[in-house]
């Protein structure tokens, strides 16, 4: 699985909702000449274009024509939030943040992201429910096979994903982030700490 691509970069903490200040200015720096609404932040796409977008933490926070909560990456690191965007293309819809499978489109599962070394790093993203390495494995309620050395695992909120068995947190390889806390046929498998 590929690592989280820097889809959007956090630029400025915008706000103010178009308030009219005595000098007619915006309470924060302008974003591409616009004062962002109070529920929005200024982000930059991969092309270097700044724009205001509604801040979110999972796709269920987004509505209308912008139903996908895309993660915001700041200096190569996940910022802890996303912004509401249109649904990505069919080949890229994996980029929507989620908390539960119901946050994902049909055929998707809410799974913890893995880093380039294959260790669980978070956040939770919508990925295919196809039984592939570190993808979903529920198959519309019917557990499916995972790749060799991985088992269909379930976290405390019911997200099903392929993961490796473990007996200690250290076996999950990303101490403090990945924990031995998901249930699987082997007893315990690696999951995201706190989930």
C-alpha positions in Angstrom: 0.0 0.0 0.0 1.3 3.4 -0.8 1.9 6.0 1.9 -0.3 9.0 2.4 0.4 11.4 -0.5 0.5 15.1 0.4 -2.9 15.9 -1.3 -3.4 19.2 0.5 -1.1 21.3 2.6 -2.1 23.5 5.5 -1.2 27.1 4.8 -3.0 29.5 7.1 -5.4 29.3 10.0 -8.2 31.3 8.3 -11.4 32.3 10.0 -13.6 35.2 10.5 -16.5 34.3 8.3 -16.3 37.5 6.2 -16.5 39.8 9.3 -16.5 43.5 8.5 -13.7 44.9 10.6 -13.4 48.7 11.1 -10.7 48.8 8.4 -12.7 46.4 6.2 -10.0 43.7 6.6 -10.0 40.1 7.4 -9.1 39.0 11.0 -6.5 36.5 9.5 -4.3 36.7 6.3 -6.3 36.4 3.1 -6.4 33.1 1.3 -6.0 33.7 -2.5 -7.6 37.1 -1.9 -10.5 35.7 0.1 -11.4 35.8 3.8 -12.2 32.2 4.7 -15.5 31.4 6.5 -15.3 30.7 10.3 -15.5 26.9 9.7 -12.9 26.9 7.0 -9.1 26.9 6.7 -6.7 28.0 3.9 -5.1 25.0 2.2 -2.9 24.6 -0.9 -3.3 21.8 -3.5 -0.4 20.0 -5.1 -0.4 22.6 -7.9 0.4 25.4 -5.4 -3.1 26.9 -5.5 -4.5 28.3 -2.2 -8.2 28.0 -1.4 -10.6 28.0 1.5 -12.1 24.6 2.5 -14.3 23.4 5.4 -12.3 21.7 8.2 -13.3 18.1 9.0 -12.2 15.0 11.0 -14.1 12.3 9.1 -16.1 12.1 5.9 -19.4 12.1 7.9 -18.5 15.8 8.7 -18.8 16.7 5.0 -22.0 17.2 3.0 -23.3 18.1 -0.4 -20.9 18.3 -3.3 -17.8 18.0 -1.0 -18.5 14.6 0.8 -14.9 13.4 1.2 -12.7 14.6 4.1 -9.3 14.6 2.5 -6.4 14.5 5.0 -4.3 17.7 5.2 -0.5 17.1 5.3 1.8 19.8 6.8 5.5 19.4 6.1 5.0 15.7 5.2 3.0 14.9 8.4 -0.7 14.3 8.8 -2.1 17.4 10.5 -4.8 15.6 12.5 -7.7 16.9 10.4 -8.8 17.2 6.8 -10.9 19.5 4.5 -14.1 18.7 2.7 -13.5 18.0 -1.0 -15.4 16.4 -3.9 -15.2 12.6 -4.1 -11.8 11.7 -5.6 -11.8 9.7 -8.8 -12.6 6.0 -8.6 -8.9 5.1 -8.5 -8.2 7.6 -5.7 -11.1 7.5 -3.4 -8.9 5.8 -0.8 -7.9 9.3 0.4 -11.1 10.0 2.4 -10.7 10.1 6.2 -13.1 7.9 8.2 -13.9 6.6 11.6 -16.3 3.8 10.7 -16.9 1.7 7.6 -20.2 3.6 7.1 -18.1 6.7 6.4 -16.8 5.0 3.2 -18.4 4.5 -0.2 -19.7 1.1 -1.2 -16.9 -1.5 -1.5 -14.8 0.4 1.0 -13.6 -0.2 4.5 -12.2 2.1 7.2 -8.7 0.9 7.9 -5.6 2.4 9.6 -3.0 3.6 7.1 0.4 2.0 7.1 3.7 3.8 6.4 6.2 2.9 3.7 7.8 0.3 6.1 4.5 -1.5 6.4 3.8 -0.4 10.0 0.4 1.0 11.1 0.7 4.8 11.3 -2.8 6.2 10.9 -5.0 8.0 10.3 -8.0 5.8 9.3 -8.7 6.0 5.5 -11.3 4.5 3.2 -9.6 1.6 1.4 -10.9 -1.2 -0.7 -12.6 -4.0 1.1 -10.8 -6.6 -1.0 -8.7 -8.7 1.5 -5.4 -7.2 0.2 -2.5 -6.3 2.6 -3.7 -3.8 5.2 -7.0 -3.3 3.3 -10.5 -4.2 4.5 -11.5 -7.8 4.9 -15.2 -7.9 5.8 -16.4 -8.4 2.3 -19.9 -7.1 3.0 -20.0 -9.0 6.3 -18.4 -12.2 5.1 -14.7 -12.4 6.3 -12.3 -13.0 3.5 -8.8 -14.3 3.3 -5.9 -11.9 3.8 -2.4 -12.2 2.4 0.1 -14.6 3.9 1.1 -13.8 7.5 -2.0 -11.4 7.9 -5.4 -12.1 9.4 -8.8 -10.4 9.2 -8.7 -8.2 12.4 -11.4 -6.1 14.1 -10.8 -3.0 16.2 -12.9 -1.9 19.1 -15.4 0.1 16.9 -15.9 -2.8 14.4 -13.5 -1.8 11.6 -12.3 -5.0 9.8 -8.8 -5.0 8.1 -6.0 -7.3 7.3 -3.2 -7.1 9.9 -0.3 -9.1 11.4 -0.6 -11.2 14.6 1.1 -10.0 17.8 1.4 -10.7 21.5 3.1 -7.3 22.5 2.8 -3.7 21.2 6.5 -3.8 20.2 5.7 -6.5 17.6 3.6 -3.9 15.7 6.8 -1.9 14.9 5.6 1.6 15.5 5.6 1.8 19.3 3.1 4.3 20.7 1.1 4.5 17.4 0.5 0.8 16.5 -0.7 -1.4 19.4 -1.5 -5.1 19.8 -5.2 -4.3 20.3 -7.2 -5.7 17.4 -9.0 -9.1 17.6 -8.2 -11.8 15.1 -8.2 -15.6 14.8 -4.7 -15.7 16.2 -5.9 -13.9 19.4 -4.5 -10.4 18.8 -3.3 -8.5 15.8 -1.8 -5.0 15.3 -4.2 -2.0 15.2 -4.0 1.7 15.7 -3.5 2.6 19.4 -6.6 4.0 21.1 -8.9 2.3 18.6 
